[in-house]
Structure formats: C-alpha cells, structure tokens
Amino acid sequence: MTTRHINAAPPASRSRQIKQLVLTLVGWAVALAIFFPILWMVLTGFKTETAAIADPSFIFSPTLESYQAVNARSGYARFALNSVAVAFGSTFLALLIAIPCAYAMAFLPTRRTKGTLLWMLSTKMLPPVGVLVPIYLIFRDVGLLDTRTGLIIIYTLMNLPIVVWMLYTFFKDMPEDILEAGRMDGASTFQEVFYLLLPLTLPGIASTGLLSVILSWNEAFWSLNLTTSKAAPLTAYIASFSSPEGLFWAKLSAASTMAIAPILVLGWMTQKQMVRGLTFGAVK
C-alpha cells in the first residue's frame, strides 16, 4: 500500500495533465479544420475535371493534366512576378512611411495622438467598394490603371493603418531610457532611430513586414478592379479560371495551389521570426 501511495500521481498533477491533453486535442482539431480546405484544394488540383466533381474522395489516380492546362492557358511567371513586386514594394513603402510616423506617436505624443490612431484604424472598417469609384476615376485620370505602381500605392494605403499600429505598439514597449542616453551622447533624431530604435525593435518590424506582405499577396478586390492583364497579380490569375461556362474545379484548384504556394513557403520559413516579433515586449 505504501508503494501504491508513493507512485500515485497527485490529484492536482493529474488534473493538469488532463487539461493539457484536452487543450492539445482541441488545438489539433482547430488546426486540422483550418488546414483541411487547403489539403482538399491541393488534392483536387491533381484530379481530372470529371473526378473533381463526381468523385469527392481521397483515393484517386493523380494526374498533372490540370497543371498542364493551367500553364498552357496563361503565363504563371508573369503573374507571380507582379505579385512579388507589388507585395514587397508596398510593404517597403508602408514601412518607410510608418516607422517615422510610429516613432513620433510613441515618443513625441500629443493630446490628439490616440484619436489619430483610432481614426487610422477606423478606415479599415470602411468597405473597399465604398471608395472604388473615386479611386478608379483618379487612377484612370493619372494613368495608374493596370500598373504595378498603382497597386503598390493602393496596397500601401490599405496596409498602412495596421503597420502603424503594430510599430507603435512595438516602439512603446521600448525602454525610453535607451533613447535618452543616446540623446545625451549627442545622437541626432536620425541616428537615434537608425542606430538605436530599429536594431532593438527589429523582430517587431520584421513580423510587421511579413504580415504586410501576406495581406498584399492575398488582396483580390483591388487587383481585380484596377488591373486587366499587364500588372495583374496571382489573385487575378486565379479569378481568370472562372468563366461563363462555369467553374472548372480541378483547374481552379491547380491555379490556386500555384498562387498560394510561394506565400505558404515564405510563411513556413519565417514562422519563428513572426512569432518572435508578435510576442516582442510581452515579457519584461
């Protein structure tokens, strides 16, 4: 009886283990629920059109027929290059504008700073279709329709409120004593930002940039309405497989897989940096 008493787990420890097991199972269930549509899309891309509609199962004879048809119909490389140029170009421009803006709001606040931040964030609540007509007319008059420059500008404006908010949060977590020490040593504002602030908040800036790239890569509304063929990114490439004859599920799945593959690979490669940046300043 003494041995059984010694080996028995304490009630509190057993309760903790059960709770951890339940949370783990819930986590796996949520992850599988999120990942299943992606898996189904990838598998459908390896089916024929007939099998994609009539045989909704995991057991089938894979074929590259849909991928070959997609490549033969339109040039994937051109759309992918447009997506890379627009996503990274808009992210660079957004960071270039947001870093000094967030610095001023974090370290030189006024009584209107919080109101300005809330106003910037409130612009994300406006449906894009509400401003489509004026933006379309402006872009038409200045010659920015179906251009990479036009998409870079609109994506920058789209992501700027989120980028500013995230950088503002990261900068506020920065100990101001470090910046004051730099000022006492005679550092200019540029030196203070470039040599002190940016290196110390680099994880947060990196995660903000990665989030901006993902949002720009996945943006479909503006690319479909402001481009036709010359500057169309991969989101427009996917939409081109929806025709008046109907939806070709296998080809649409193949095109979608090819469109999301680069950003998925980027996300997997940089997930540690993104998590590190998003938790930057959480533990003092």
C-alpha positions in Angstrom: 0.0 0.0 0.0 2.9 2.3 0.7 4.3 1.7 -2.8 0.9 2.4 -4.4 0.6 5.6 -2.4 4.1 6.8 -3.5 3.6 6.0 -7.2 0.1 7.5 -7.4 0.0 10.9 -9.1 -1.2 13.8 -7.0 -4.8 14.9 -7.9 -3.6 18.4 -8.9 -0.9 16.9 -11.2 -3.4 14.5 -12.8 -5.9 17.3 -13.4 -3.2 19.4 -15.0 -2.3 16.5 -17.3 -5.9 16.0 -18.3 -6.4 19.7 -19.0 -3.2 19.8 -21.1 -4.4 16.7 -23.1 -7.8 18.3 -23.8 -6.2 21.6 -24.9 -3.8 19.6 -27.2 -6.7 17.7 -28.8 -8.7 21.0 -29.2 -5.6 22.6 -30.8 -5.1 19.7 -33.2 -8.8 19.8 -34.1 -8.7 23.5 -34.9 -5.5 23.1 -36.9 -7.0 20.3 -39.0 -10.2 22.2 -39.5 -8.2 25.2 -40.9 -5.8 23.0 -42.9 -8.4 20.7 -44.4 -9.7 23.2 -47.2 -6.0 23.7 -48.2 -5.4 20.0 -48.4 -8.6 19.4 -50.3 -7.7 22.1 -52.8 -4.2 20.6 -53.4 -5.6 17.2 -53.9 -8.3 18.4 -56.3 -5.7 20.0 -58.4 -4.3 16.5 -59.1 -7.7 15.2 -60.3 -9.4 15.4 -63.7 -12.4 17.7 -64.1 -14.7 14.7 -64.0 -13.1 13.2 -60.9 -13.2 16.6 -59.2 -17.0 16.8 -59.5 -18.1 13.1 -59.4 -15.5 11.6 -57.1 -15.1 13.6 -53.9 -12.7 11.2 -52.1 -9.1 10.9 -51.1 -8.5 7.8 -53.3 -7.9 8.6 -56.9 -5.3 8.4 -59.7 -3.3 11.6 -59.6 -2.6 13.4 -62.8 -0.9 16.6 -63.9 -3.5 17.3 -66.5 -4.9 20.4 -64.7 -1.5 21.9 -64.1 -0.5 21.4 -67.7 -3.7 23.1 -68.8 -3.2 26.0 -66.5 0.3 26.6 -67.7 -0.7 26.3 -71.3 -3.5 28.9 -70.9 -1.6 31.7 -69.3 1.9 32.6 -68.1 2.2 31.9 -64.4 5.6 33.6 -64.1 4.3 37.0 -65.2 1.5 37.0 -62.6 3.9 35.7 -59.9 6.4 38.4 -60.7 3.7 41.0 -60.4 2.6 39.6 -57.0 6.2 39.7 -55.7 6.8 43.2 -57.0 3.6 44.6 -55.6 3.6 42.8 -52.2 7.2 43.6 -51.4 7.1 47.1 -53.0 4.0 48.1 -51.0 5.5 46.6 -47.8 8.7 48.6 -48.2 6.8 51.8 -48.9 4.5 51.2 -45.9 7.4 50.6 -43.5 9.2 53.7 -44.9 6.2 55.9 -44.0 5.1 54.1 -40.9 8.4 54.0 -39.0 8.8 57.8 -38.6 5.0 58.1 -38.0 5.0 55.4 -35.2 8.2 57.0 -33.7 6.6 60.4 -33.5 3.4 58.9 -31.9 5.3 56.7 -29.5 7.9 59.2 -28.2 6.5 62.6 -29.1 2.8 62.2 -28.4 0.3 65.0 -28.3 -3.2 65.0 -26.9 -4.5 64.0 -30.3 -2.3 61.0 -30.8 -4.7 58.4 -29.5 -7.5 59.9 -31.5 -5.4 59.9 -34.6 -4.5 56.2 -34.1 -8.2 55.3 -33.7 -9.1 57.3 -36.8 -6.5 55.5 -38.8 -7.7 52.1 -37.6 -11.3 53.1 -38.3 -10.5 53.5 -42.0 -10.1 49.7 -42.1 -13.8 49.4 -41.2 -14.8 51.1 -44.5 -15.9 48.7 -47.2 -13.5 49.0 -50.1 -16.4 49.1 -52.6 -17.4 52.4 -51.0 -14.4 54.2 -52.4 -13.9 52.1 -55.5 -15.5 54.6 -57.9 -13.5 57.7 -56.9 -10.2 55.8 -56.7 -10.9 54.2 -60.1 -11.5 57.6 -61.7 -8.4 59.1 -60.0 -6.3 56.2 -61.2 -7.7 56.5 -64.7 -7.0 60.2 -65.0 -3.4 59.9 -63.8 -2.6 56.8 -65.8 -2.2 54.3 -62.9 -4.8 51.7 -64.1 -3.3 48.3 -64.7 0.1 49.3 -63.4 2.3 47.9 -60.7 2.8 51.5 -59.3 -1.0 51.9 -58.9 -1.3 48.6 -57.0 1.7 49.4 -54.8 0.1 52.7 -53.9 -3.3 51.3 -53.1 -1.9 48.3 -51.2 0.3 50.7 -49.1 -2.7 52.8 -48.2 -4.6 49.6 -47.4 -2.0 48.2 -45.0 -0.7 51.5 -43.5 -3.1 51.7 -40.6 -2.2 48.2 -39.4 1.5 48.7 -40.0 1.5 52.0 -38.0 -0.5 50.4 -35.1 1.8 47.4 -34.8 5.0 49.5 -35.0 3.6 52.0 -32.5 2.9 49.1 -30.1 6.5 47.8 -30.5 8.0 51.2 -30.1 6.0 51.9 -26.9 7.5 48.7 -25.4 11.0 50.0 -26.0 12.6 51.5 -22.8 12.8 55.2 -23.4 15.9 55.4 -21.2 17.9 54.0 -24.0 16.9 56.7 -26.4 17.5 59.4 -23.7 21.0 58.0 -23.3 21.6 58.4 -27.0 20.3 62.0 -26.9 22.7 62.8 -24.0 25.6 61.4 -26.1 24.6 63.8 -28.9 22.8 61.5 -31.2 20.6 63.2 -33.8 17.0 62.1 -34.4 18.1 60.1 -37.5 20.9 58.4 -35.5 18.5 57.7 -32.6 16.1 55.9 -34.9 18.6 54.2 -37.2 21.2 53.1 -34.7 19.1 52.5 -31.5 15.4 52.1 -32.2 15.5 50.0 -35.4 18.1 47.4 -34.2 16.3 46.9 -30.9 12.8 46.5 -32.4 13.9 44.5 -35.5 11.9 41.4 -34.6 8.7 43.5 -34.4 9.5 45.4 -37.6 10.2 42.0 -39.4 6.9 40.5 -38.2 5.0 43.6 -39.3 6.6 43.5 -42.7 5.8 39.8 -43.1 2.2 40.4 -42.2 2.0 43.3 -44.7 3.5 41.0 -47.4 0.9 38.3 -46.7 -2.0 40.8 -46.7 -0.8 42.3 -50.0 -0.3 38.9 -51.6 -3.8 37.8 -50.8 -5.6 41.0 -51.7 -8.1 40.4 -54.5 -10.6 43.2 -54.6 -8.3 46.0 -55.8 -6.3 43.8 -58.1 -9.5 42.6 -59.9 -10.9 46.1 -60.3 -7.7 48.1 -61.0 -5.9 45.7 -63.4 -6.7 43.8 -66.5 -3.6 41.9 -67.7 -0.4 43.9 -67.7 0.0 44.3 -63.9 -2.4 41.6 -62.7 -1.1 39.6 -59.7 -1.8 36.0 -58.8 -5.2 36.8 -57.3 -6.4 37.9 -60.8 -4.7 34.8 -62.2 -7.0 32.6 -60.1 -10.1 34.6 -61.0 -9.4 34.1 -64.7 -10.4 30.4 -64.3 -13.9 31.4 -63.5 -15.7 31.6 -66.9 -19.3 32.0 -68.2 -19.2 28.3 -69.0 -18.9 27.5 -65.3 -16.2 26.7 -62.7 -13.5 24.2 -63.6 -12.8 22.9 -60.2 -9.6 20.9 -61.0 -8.0 23.8 -63.0 -9.2 26.3 -60.4 -7.6 24.3 -57.6 -4.4 23.8 -59.5 -4.2 27.6 -60.2 -5.0 28.4 -56.5 -2.3 25.9 -55.3 0.3 27.6 -57.6 -0.8 31.0 -56.4 -0.6 30.3 -52.6 2.5 28.0 -52.7 5.1 30.9 -52.6 3.5 32.7 -49.7 2.9 29.4 -47.8 6.6 28.6 -48.2 7.6 32.1 -47.0 5.3 31.7 -44.0 6.7 28.3 -43.0 10.3 29.6 -43.4 9.7 32.7 -41.3 7.2 31.5 -38.7 9.7 31.6 -35.9 10.6 35.2 -36.7 6.9 36.2 -37.0 6.0 34.6 -33.6 9.1 36.2 -32.0 8.1 39.6 -33.4 4.4 39.3 -32.4 5.4 38.4 -28.8 8.1 41.1 -28.8 7.8 43.0 -25.5 5.3 40.6 -24.0 7.8 39.5 -21.3 9.7 42.2 -19.5 
